[in-house]
Amino acid sequence: MLDFLSRPFDQVAQEPFAEPPDLLTQILLGLRLDGVEYGRCVLHPPWAIAFPAQRSARFHFVGHGGAWLRTPTTDWQRLNPGDAVLLPHGSFHVLASSPDVPPVDIDSLARKAVSENIYLVDGREARQPAQAAIAPPPPPAPDVMFCGALRFNLDPLHPLMAMMPEVMMAGDLARRDTTVPVLLDAMEREVAQDRMGACAILARLADALAASIIRAWVECSCNNPTGWIAAVRCPRIGKVIAAIHADPERDWSVPLLADLMGASRSSFAESFTRTMGESPARYVAKVKMSQARRWIARDGMRVAVAANRLGYESEASFSRAYKRIIGHPPSTARAE
């Protein structure tokens, strides 16, 4: 959870909410990404790898050569040496030396552990067999990729996560954040020098680069007059959102939230819905269910206890609300 949203509202309310940059800074300072695993992939053309959908984000950096990227909703995009891409939702995608090469699953490739959560990936299984020839040409130089899986400290239901696009290209955002090209250059040097411990250093650089890509994307989104970022930047609505996240167990009614904003009920509801794209009641319910999922999955809390803490009259009514918001019963949260 974001640091400033986990503190008591009376403490948060004393801080400078009126200045949008301060609030955005607190949001980004609270964002954490941790590498689940990384792999240095040496791939000999022609090759193609399919990455199945997963809960963790995916990250790819091209060290040598190049690659083509495709997702179910995007056409093939070229990645050149020094390019990096973040897929925050862990969507299914394919990387290939050429768009016409049939892919193999990433899990079918052999890999050798270098250290904890860092691997060398042997891409020979991803290479397609060449047709027999009398005098085969010399093999092309391999493509070198650094690929990883990262975990956000935000629940997938968090509005910031929901707003993120399927694909974030580092090059598209480099103009907004001078940190991005510096980190890309550092990663490119590590790959080129191939020194001892390079994989571990690349993993840490990748964590920082992924966070910088998201920060640049947030700053690019600040000009949008609607959505969660716009609401958080608004001193009045931002105060309401912070209060909801700081105390999800409270019975947040529309009159109570309107008083907090200093507006009439109708004016508050209209302003909140117009900016956020959903009603205050729907937003409160999503925050409550996000909190419930963390309690059940992380802390092992019983469903009945979570229902009681969040103010539901019965476990059955809570379970219905949970399934409506999350998409499956609360009992399945422990397996996530």
N, C-alpha and C positions, 0 to 999 in steps of 0.2 A: 504494500500500500504506500502511497506517497507520504513522505515524512510529515508534511504540514497538515495532511488530512487525518493523521492518526493522533493528533494532539487535541486536548479539550478546546471547544469552540471559544470559551471565554478567553483562553490564552491566544488563539489565532486571531480573534477579533481585535486584539490590541495591536496587531501588526499592520503595516501599511498596505491594506487592501486597495486603497484608492489609486495606487500606482500600478498599472498593468505590468510593466517590466518586472517589478518585484515579485508579483504573483507567478508570472511565467518562470522566473528564475527558480522559485521554490519548487514548482512542478518538475522542472528539468533536473534540479539537484536531487530530487527524490527518486528519479528514474534509475533503475539498476538493471543491467544485463550481465548475466554470468554465462560463460561458455560451458555447455554441457559436454561437448566433445569437438575436436578439430581434427582434420586430416589433410596432409600434404599429398596431393594426387598427381602422379606422373602418368600422363595419358598419351598413347601413341596413336596418331590418326591412321585410319578413320575410327572414331569412337563416339559413343553416345551413352549417357547415363540418365536414368529416370529416378527422381527423388520423390518418394511417396509423401502424401500429406501427413503432417504431424503437428502436435501442439506447440513444440518449440519453433522459434524462428530459424530460418536458414540464412547463411551468409556465404558468399563466394567472392574470392579475389583472384584475378588472373595475374600470375607471375611471369610466365613466358607463353609465347604463342597466342592463343585466343580461343574463343568459344562462342557458340550461339545459344541463346536462352529463349525458351518458350514456356508459357503457362496456358492453362485452359482458356484464359480470357485475353491473352496478348499474343501478337504475332512474334515471329522470330526476331530477336534483337541481338546485335553483334556486341561482344565484349572483347576489348583489346587489352594488351598488356598494361597493367596499372589500373584497370577498371575494377570496381567492386559493386556488388548488388546485395541488398537486404530484402528478404521476403519475410516480413514480420509475422504473418499468419501461418507460416510453414506450409504454404499451398503446394500442391503437386506441381512439378515442373521438370523440364528436361534440359540438360546441357549437352552440347554436341559439337564435334569438330566441323560438322556440316549438317544442315537441316535435313538432308535425305538419308542419314544413317539411322538404322533401327536401334532403339535404346535397349540397354540391359539395366536391371535394377541395381541401385547402389549397394544393397545388402549382399549382392552376389559377388562383389569384388573382394579379393584377399586383402587383408590389412595387417600391419605389424605395429604393435604398441611401441611408442617411443618413450612415453612417460604417462602419468595418469591423465586419461581423457584426450591424449594426443596420439595420432596414428599416422603411419605411412601407408598410403593406399596404392596397391598395385593395379594399374589400369589395363593390364593385358587382356583380362576377360571382357573389357568393354570394347576392345578393338575388333572390328569386323574382318574376317579372313579375306585376304586378297585373292583374286582370281589367278589361276596358274598362268605363268608367262615364261617365255624362253629366257629373257634377260630382264628380271625384275629390277626396277629402279631402286636406288638406295632409299631406305625409309626416311620419312621427314622427321625433323626434330620434334621431340615430344612437347605437348602442352603441359604446363605446370599450373595447377590450381591449388588454392588453399581454401578449403571448404569447412564450414562449421555449423553447429547447432547451438543456439543461444536461448536462454530462458529469461523472460521478463519478470520483474517483481510485481507486475500489474496483473490482476485477474483478466482473463480474456474478455469478460463482460465490461471492463472499464471503458468509458467513452473514448478515451484517448486511443486505446487499442482498436476499438471498433471503427474509428475514423481513418486509421492508417490504410494506405493503398496496398494492393497485393504485392507490388514490386516497387522498391525504392532504389534508384540508380544513383550512386555516389556522385558521378559526374554532373548530373542534373542539379544537384544541391550544393556543389562546391563553391558556386558564386556567392552563396548566402553565408558560408562559414569557412573562413580561411584555415581552420583546423583540418578540414576534410582533405585537401590536397597535400598538406604536410604529412598526415598519417598515411595516405596512399603512397607517397614517395618513400616513407620509412619502410613500409611493407615491401615495396618493390626492391629496395636495397637489401633487405633481409633475404628475400628469395634469390636475388642475383648472387650474393656473397656465399650463401649456403654454409654459414659458419656453425660451429657447435652451439647447440641450444637455440637455433633459429626458430624451430617450431614453437617453442614455449614463448619466445618474444613475439612471434606473429600472432599467437593466440591472445596475448594481452593487448596488442595493437588492434586486433579485430574487435575486441570488446569495446575499446575506446572509439574506434571508427563507427561502429554500429550506433553507439549513443550519439555521436556527432551528427550522423546522418539523420537521426530522428529529431535532434535539436534543430537542424537546418530546415527540416520539413515543417516542424511546428512554427518556426519563424515565417516560413512561406505561407502558412495557413492563417496568419494573423490578419491578413487583409480580407478574409471571408467574413461577411457581416452576420452569418448564422453558424450554428454548430456549437459544440462543447467548448472549443477554444475561445470563440467569441463571447460565450456566456461567462467563462472564467475571467476574461479580461474586463468584463463589465463590473464596476465596483459594487453595484447593488445586487445583481444576480449572482455574481461570484461569491458574495458573502453568504447567500442562501445555499449554493452548492457546497461550499466548504463546511457549513453547518451540518448538512445532510450526511456528508462523508465522515465528519468527525464523530457523529453520534447516530449511527444507523439504527440503534435500538429504540430510539425515541419515536413516538407516535406523531409523525410529521404530517399534520393536516394542512390543507390549503390556507385556512385562516391564520394558522401559526406561522407559516412561511411568508404569507403576505405581510404580517406584522413585522417580521424580521427584515423584510425588504423595505418596509415603510410605504406600502401601497395598498390600495383597495384589493379585495379578493379578485374581482374581475380583471382589474388592470394587471395584477401580478400574474394571474393564470394566462392571460393573453400574451403578455410580454415573454414569459418563460417558454410557452409553447412555440411562439414565433421564432425565438432565438434557438431553442434546443431541438425543435422538430418533434417533440413529444410532450405530453402533459406532465405536470409536477407529480401526480400520483404514480404514473408509469415510471418516472425516473426514480422516485423514492423506492418503489418496489424492486427495481433493478439493483439499487445499492444494497438493499436488505438481502436479496438473494445472493449477491456477490459475497457479502459478509458471511452468510450462512454456508456457502460452499467452502470458504476458507476454514471456518470452524469445523465442519464435518470432515473435510479432506485432510487438513493439516493437523488439527488438534484431536481428531477422533470423537468429537462431540456427538452425542445422541441426537437424532432428529427431533425428538420431543423437547429436548432442552433448548435447541436452537429455535424452535417454534415459539416456546415460551419467552425466551429472551427478546425476540423480535416483536412480541406483542400480539401473536396470533392466538385466537381463542381455542383452537384445537390443532393437533398434529395434522389432521386431515385437511383443514383449510390451508395450512401452511404448505403441505405437500402439493396441493392443487396450484397454489400461487407459484411455488418453486418450479414445477413442471411447465407452467405457462411461460415463465420467463427464461429458464435455463434450457428447457426442451426435453428433460428427462427427470425421473424421480430423484429426490434428495438422497435416497439410499445408495445410488450409484456413484455419488461424489467420492467415496473412499477409494474407488478403483481408478480414479483419474490420475 
